[in-house]
Every structure is written in structure tokens, then in C-alpha cells.
Amino acid sequence: MAGGRHDRAGRQRADSGSGRLRVPARRPVAHRLQGESVPLFSNRPAGDTSSWEPQAADSRLAQTAGANPAGVFTSDLSVSEYVLLGEAGFEPLGFVVGSSIYHVGLQVGRWSQNQELQVLTQAMYNARELAIARMRAEADHLGADGIVGVQLRMQMYVWGQDVLEFIATGTAVRAMSNGGDGAHRAPDGRAFTSDLSAQDFFRLLAAGAVPVAFVLGTCVYHIAHQSLMQTLRQTGQNQEMIQFTQGIYEARELALARMQAEAEQAQSSGIVGVDVAVSNHVWGEHATEFLATGTAIRRLSAEHRLPATSPKPTFTLGLDI
């Protein structure tokens, strides 16, 4: 099995009693490793997460609408999404990106035992958090109120088969009304993050709510192998594979619980659009990652809700036969 360096080390610590990982409140990325700082890029100070951006992005962001009134906006929005975003009272500022290329090390699991591979879990957490933090830093640079359409993906390169790149992308947006009072921002005063489409973002605002944060929970789990005798006993029989069921259940529940803990720490009232993805990556057939994601939301005060006169999306069904 493969493993990695501590992920959100400050974020998760092993609980010797239950084998679960505690997920404390979010802290700047630089403080997540115990006794160790994480350089965000080259010679940048590790604690400067609020204003940090990779040098390569500096010139691009400086010419983007959010940073330069004469600049142009960029986005991954479709034409329909762009129009609908305007109807919701928001304007796109720029396409924002965060990336982290991460080396995942080694961890050994017992052949016949269901168990979480905590070193791997922590590595997957930390790499994703670095990418998300850098994307959010770009949005802060543009003075955004939030990021919509967040996508979090992973890819490999031919020149680095033992490393993975984690990429977070989205469109930074800003509210055009209320004098830019930041009412739509997250409770920490920074841009919200959300994987909702522009259509779902509009519906959410129309319902009197706003995104708080794109939240996730992950668990890399080793599913036990069966012995030869167990396999022979099951030959030709219909029966539940209890050992496999228990392992999958626990792994999925750990991922969901950690996602829910993130939402609570973000001071949200709930999570919409929950999805649980299952991937094997490069660790072998019995080491599996369960990744739970969703958008944490909160209710808006009455004065910041969309007016009743705002157009609402409609669904038209043709009756032609």
C-alpha cells in the first residue's frame, strides 16, 4: 500500500480509543503540520495564506476584472450560467486556480484486517487543502464574495508517476448590490466556496440561503483479503460478504462524518449536493479512497434575499407526440 506525509496534520489526529481521526477547527494551512511549516511556494512565507499567490499567476490576476477595473473577467461559466448569475445580482471576476503536486509515500496494512490507512488519508487531505487554499487566495486577491462551480480533480503526469497533482478551479464572483457589504461572504469574512452550478446557486439565493464552504471528508481504507478457507466455504452459495460490508460501511461513514464536521466548523446550517466518490488510485486493489463532498450553506437575513420580483427558473415540458 502507499501512504503519504501527514495531510492536515493539525486537522486530524489519531484517537487511540476508536481509531477515528479527530477533525479540529480549520486553521491556516501552514499550521496543520505538527512542528513543521508548509511552504506555499518557493520563498513565500508559510503563514501568508490570505494574500499568497504563485508568481506565475501574478500578472494574470493583475489584469483580471476584480483587480483592475479596466480588466476583463474570465470564467468557466456557460452563456446561460453567465446570464443567470447576473439575474442573481452577481458578476464574475475571474477564473481562479489552486494546485498542489504531492508525493504520496508508503504505508503497510494487514493483509486480513479491515483498517484505515491514516497516513494515506492525511496525505490526501493535505494535498486537497493546499489546492483549495490557493484557489481561495486568488479569489481574495480579486476582492470576490465567493467562488462558484468549484471542481476538485486529480491527475498524473508521465514524468512523475509517483506524484499526483490536485487541482481546484472555479469562478470568483462578487455581489453587485448592497454596496459590497460582504453579506454573502463566509462567516470568516472571506470568499465562500461552492461546487454548485450557477443554476443551483440562483435557486439557493431565491430560497433565502447562501453557500458557506465547499466541504469534504476522506478516508483511505484497506479492505481485508479473504483466506482460502473462507473463499472455499462461499463457493456456490448466495450469502453476504460480512467482512467486506463492514469495511466499506466504516470507510464511508468516516468520510461522511468528517465532511459533516467541516460544515459544523464553517458555521453552516446544512450541506447540499452531497456526493461520495470511490477511487482506488495507485495503492492496489484493496486500498480504496472514499471522498465525500458537498456545499455547506447558511440562511440569509431578509434584507439580503432576492426580491420576490426576481425571475425564477422554469421547466417547460412539450406535449408533442
C-alpha positions in Angstrom: 0.0 0.0 0.0 1.1 3.5 -0.5 0.9 6.3 2.0 1.8 9.9 2.4 3.1 12.6 4.7 0.7 14.0 7.3 -2.2 15.6 5.5 -4.0 18.2 7.5 -1.9 17.2 10.5 -3.4 19.8 12.6 -6.7 18.9 11.2 -6.8 15.2 12.0 -5.2 13.3 14.9 -5.5 9.7 15.6 -7.8 8.8 18.5 -6.2 5.8 20.1 -9.5 4.6 21.6 -11.5 4.4 18.4 -9.1 4.5 15.5 -11.0 7.5 14.2 -9.4 10.8 13.3 -10.5 14.0 15.1 -11.2 16.9 12.9 -10.5 20.2 14.8 -11.4 23.6 13.6 -9.8 24.8 10.3 -6.6 26.6 10.7 -4.3 28.2 8.2 -2.6 25.6 6.1 0.8 26.5 7.4 -0.2 25.4 10.9 -1.6 22.0 10.1 1.6 20.0 10.4 2.8 19.4 13.9 6.1 21.3 14.5 6.5 21.9 10.8 5.5 24.6 8.4 4.3 24.1 4.8 5.9 26.5 2.3 3.2 27.7 0.0 5.6 28.3 -2.8 9.3 28.9 -3.1 10.3 31.8 -0.9 6.9 32.9 0.2 6.3 33.0 4.0 4.3 29.9 5.0 1.8 31.8 7.1 0.8 34.3 4.4 -2.2 32.3 3.1 -4.6 35.2 2.8 -2.6 37.1 0.2 -0.4 34.4 -1.3 -0.4 33.6 -5.0 2.1 31.7 -7.1 4.4 34.1 -9.0 3.2 32.7 -12.3 -0.4 33.9 -11.7 0.6 37.4 -10.6 0.4 39.0 -14.0 -2.8 37.2 -15.0 -4.7 38.2 -11.9 -3.4 41.8 -12.1 -5.2 42.2 -15.5 -8.4 40.5 -14.3 -11.6 42.4 -13.7 -11.6 42.0 -9.9 -8.1 43.5 -9.5 -8.2 46.0 -12.4 -11.4 48.0 -13.2 -10.3 48.1 -16.9 -9.5 44.4 -16.9 -11.6 41.6 -18.4 -13.2 38.8 -16.5 -12.5 35.1 -17.1 -14.7 32.2 -16.2 -15.7 28.6 -16.9 -19.4 29.6 -17.0 -21.6 28.8 -19.9 -23.5 31.6 -21.6 -26.7 30.5 -19.7 -24.9 30.4 -16.4 -23.4 33.9 -17.0 -26.8 35.4 -17.7 -28.4 33.7 -14.7 -25.6 34.8 -12.5 -26.4 38.4 -13.5 -30.0 37.8 -12.7 -29.0 36.7 -9.2 -27.2 40.0 -8.7 -23.6 38.7 -9.1 -20.8 39.5 -11.6 -17.9 37.2 -12.5 -14.5 38.5 -11.7 -12.1 35.8 -12.8 -11.2 32.1 -13.2 -9.3 31.1 -10.1 -7.0 28.1 -9.7 -5.2 26.3 -6.9 -2.8 23.5 -7.4 -0.6 21.2 -5.4 1.7 18.4 -6.7 2.1 15.9 -4.0 4.2 12.9 -3.4 2.4 10.0 -1.7 4.7 7.7 0.3 4.2 4.2 1.7 2.1 2.6 4.3 1.6 -1.1 5.1 -1.7 -2.6 6.1 -2.5 -6.0 7.5 -3.5 -8.5 4.8 -6.5 -9.9 6.6 -7.7 -6.9 8.5 -10.1 -4.0 7.8 -8.4 -0.8 8.8 -8.0 2.8 7.8 -4.7 3.8 6.3 -4.4 7.0 8.3 -1.1 8.2 6.7 -2.7 8.0 3.3 -5.9 9.7 4.5 -3.9 12.6 5.9 -1.9 12.9 2.7 -5.0 13.2 0.5 -6.5 15.7 2.9 -3.4 18.0 2.9 -2.9 18.0 -0.8 -6.5 18.9 -1.5 -6.5 21.6 1.2 -3.4 23.2 -0.3 -5.1 23.4 -3.7 -8.3 24.8 -2.2 -6.4 27.4 -0.1 -4.5 28.6 -3.1 -7.7 28.9 -5.2 -9.3 30.9 -2.4 -6.3 33.1 -2.1 -6.7 34.1 -5.7 -10.3 34.9 -5.1 -9.3 37.1 -2.2 -6.9 38.9 -4.4 -9.8 39.8 -6.7 -12.0 41.0 -3.9 -14.5 38.3 -4.5 -17.5 37.4 -2.3 -17.4 33.8 -3.4 -16.4 31.1 -5.8 -19.0 29.1 -7.7 -18.6 25.9 -9.8 -15.7 24.6 -7.8 -14.2 21.5 -9.3 -11.6 19.4 -7.5 -9.8 16.9 -9.6 -6.6 14.8 -9.5 -4.2 13.9 -12.4 -0.9 12.2 -13.0 1.9 13.2 -15.4 4.2 10.9 -17.4 7.2 12.5 -15.9 6.1 11.8 -12.4 4.3 8.5 -11.9 4.9 8.6 -8.2 3.3 12.0 -7.7 -0.3 13.4 -8.1 -1.5 16.9 -8.9 -4.5 18.1 -7.0 -6.3 21.0 -8.8 -9.1 23.2 -7.5 -10.8 25.6 -10.0 -13.8 27.8 -10.0 -15.2 31.3 -11.0 -14.7 34.1 -8.5 -17.9 36.3 -8.2 -19.0 39.5 -6.5 -22.4 40.8 -5.4 -23.4 43.9 -7.3 -25.9 45.1 -4.7 -25.8 46.1 -1.1 -22.8 48.4 -1.6 -20.4 45.5 -1.4 -21.1 45.0 2.3 -19.8 41.3 2.2 -23.2 39.9 3.4 -22.7 36.9 1.1 -19.2 36.0 2.3 -18.4 33.2 4.6 -18.6 33.8 8.4 -14.8 34.2 8.5 -15.2 37.3 6.2 -13.5 35.6 3.2 -15.0 34.4 -0.1 -17.4 31.4 0.1 -16.6 28.3 -1.9 -19.2 26.1 -3.6 -19.4 23.4 -6.2 -23.0 24.4 -7.1 -23.7 25.4 -10.7 -24.9 28.9 -11.5 -28.4 27.5 -11.8 -28.3 25.9 -8.4 -26.7 28.9 -6.9 -29.6 31.1 -8.2 -32.2 28.7 -6.8 -30.3 28.7 -3.4 -30.4 32.5 -3.3 -34.0 32.6 -4.3 -34.8 30.3 -1.3 -33.0 32.7 1.1 -29.7 30.8 1.6 -26.1 31.3 0.5 -23.1 28.9 0.3 -20.5 28.9 3.1 -17.9 26.5 2.0 -17.1 23.5 -0.2 -16.6 20.8 2.4 -15.1 17.4 2.1 -14.2 14.3 4.1 -12.0 11.5 3.0 -10.9 8.1 4.2 -8.4 5.7 2.6 -9.2 2.2 3.8 -7.7 -1.2 3.4 -10.4 -3.8 2.8 -9.3 -7.2 4.2 -8.5 -10.1 2.0 -10.3 -13.4 2.5 -8.5 -16.5 3.4 -8.5 -19.5 1.1 -10.9 -21.4 3.5 -13.3 -18.5 3.6 -13.4 -18.4 -0.2 -14.0 -22.2 -0.4 -16.8 -22.1 2.1 -18.6 -19.5 0.0 -18.2 -21.2 -3.3 -21.6 -21.8 -5.0 -23.5 -20.0 -2.2 -25.6 -16.9 -2.0 -24.5 -15.0 1.1 -23.5 -11.6 2.3 -19.8 -10.9 2.5 -19.9 -9.6 6.0 -16.2 -8.6 6.2 -16.4 -6.6 3.0 -19.7 -4.9 4.1 -18.3 -3.9 7.4 -15.1 -2.4 5.9 -17.0 -0.4 3.2 -19.5 0.8 5.8 -16.9 2.1 8.2 -14.8 3.8 5.5 -17.9 5.6 4.0 -19.1 6.7 7.5 -15.7 8.1 8.4 -15.7 10.2 5.2 -19.2 11.4 5.7 -18.6 12.2 9.4 -15.5 14.3 8.5 -17.4 16.2 5.9 -20.2 17.0 8.4 -17.6 18.1 10.9 -16.2 20.6 8.4 -19.6 22.0 7.8 -20.2 22.5 11.6 -16.8 24.2 11.9 -17.7 26.5 9.0 -20.8 27.7 11.0 -23.3 26.4 8.4 -26.8 25.1 8.9 -26.6 22.2 6.4 -25.0 20.6 3.3 -26.5 20.3 -0.1 -25.3 18.3 -3.1 -23.6 15.6 -1.1 -21.6 13.1 -3.3 -19.5 10.1 -2.2 -16.9 9.0 -4.8 -14.9 5.8 -4.6 -11.4 5.6 -6.1 -8.5 3.1 -6.0 -5.8 5.4 -7.4 -2.3 3.7 -7.3 -2.4 1.8 -4.0 -3.6 -1.6 -5.1 -7.0 -3.2 -5.4 -7.7 -3.5 -1.7 -6.8 0.1 -0.7 -9.7 2.4 -1.6 -10.4 6.1 -1.0 -13.9 7.3 -0.1 -14.3 11.0 -0.7 -17.5 12.8 0.5 -18.1 16.3 -0.9 -20.8 18.9 -0.7 -21.6 22.6 -0.3 -22.3 23.9 3.2 -24.9 26.6 3.3 -26.5 29.1 5.8 -29.7 31.2 5.8 -29.5 34.9 4.7 -31.1 37.7 6.6 -34.3 39.0 5.0 -32.8 42.2 3.6 -30.2 40.2 1.6 -32.6 37.8 -0.1 -33.5 38.0 -3.7 -36.6 40.2 -4.2 -39.8 38.4 -5.0 -39.8 40.1 -8.4 -36.6 38.2 -9.4 -37.2 35.9 -12.4 -37.4 32.2 -11.3 -36.1 29.3 -13.5 -39.0 27.4 -15.1 -39.2 24.0 -16.6 -41.2 23.6 -19.8 -42.4 20.2 -20.9 -43.5 19.8 -24.5 -46.7 17.8 -25.2 -45.9 17.0 -28.9 -46.5 13.3 -29.7 
